[in-house]
Amino acid sequence: MTRALALLVVFGGLVLVSACSDRAPIEGQYPGECVDGIDNDEDDSVDCDDSDCVRAPDCASPEEDDDDDDTGADDDDTADDDDTAADDDDTADDDDTADD
């Protein structure tokens, strides 16, 4: 009887520990979760509205995601963008020749 009681206590303790150590699910943990229309981590925030998806490429706004040289609003907002007057493709004061 003592052995059965000891096993019951050990088993109950293991169940209790495993129930308390579950990690909360994270939205965006797997590709596509931030655009699947499901609240994967059950925190009442879906996809790009979930704080876990803030850095997901699918949720980045064009201003945050644009790393090319085609607009003035991207992260390298300088006079050398491809569509501004001081770049090296459209003005006489650029770094090559006046007839470009």
N, C-alpha and C positions, 0 to 999 in steps of 0.2 A: 504494500500500500504506500509506503514511504517513497518507493521508487516511482510509482505512478504519479504521485503528487508532485514530486520533483520534476518529472517530465512535463507535467501539465503547467507548472509554473514557468519552466524554461520556454516551452512552446508559446505560452501566453505572452511572455516577455518579448520573444522574437516577433510575434504578430504586432504587438504594440510599437516596437521600435521601427519595424518596416512600414507601418501605417503613418508614423510621424515623420519619416525621412523622405517621403515622396517629394520630388522636385515639382514645382509648378510648371505647367507647360508654357512655352514661349511662342508667341505669334511670330512667324517669320523664321523659325528654326530651320525649316526646309524650303527649298526653292518653290516659288509659286504660292506660298501660304499668305503672302501679303496682298494677293489679288484674287483669291478664290471665293470671296463673298461669305466666308465662314469665320466665326469668332473661335479660332482654334484654341486659344488659351482661356476661353470662357470668362473674360473680364469685362464683358459688355462693350468692347470696342472692336470694330471689325476692320480688318485689312489696314489700309493706310491711315485710318483714324486711331489705330492702336499705337501706343508709344513704343512698342517693340519693333514696329516697322518703319520708324522714322528714317533710318539709314538705308533701308532697302532700295535698290535701284529702281524698282517698279513704282516707288512712292516719291521719288525725288521730283521736285518741280523743275521745269525747263531751266530756270535761272540757276538752280543748284547743280543740275546735271550737265550743263553745257560747258564743256572744257575746250571747245574749238575756238577758232579765231573769227567767227562770223558775226558776232554781235557785240555791242558795247556793254551788255548786261552780264556777260559771263565773268568768270573769276580772273581772267587776265585782261581786265578792262583798261586797255592802254591805247595809245594813238597808233600802234602798229597793227591793229586788227585789219583783216582783209577788206573791210568795207568802209574804212574811214579815209579821210583826206591825207593823212600822213603815212600811210603804209607804203610799201615798196612796189606797188602795182599800178598806181593811178595818178601820181603827181610828179611834177618836175623836181621837187625838193627831196626825192627819196634817195636811196643809196646806190642806184645804178645810173640810168641815163634819163634825159628829159623826154625821150621819145618812146617811153614804154607804154 
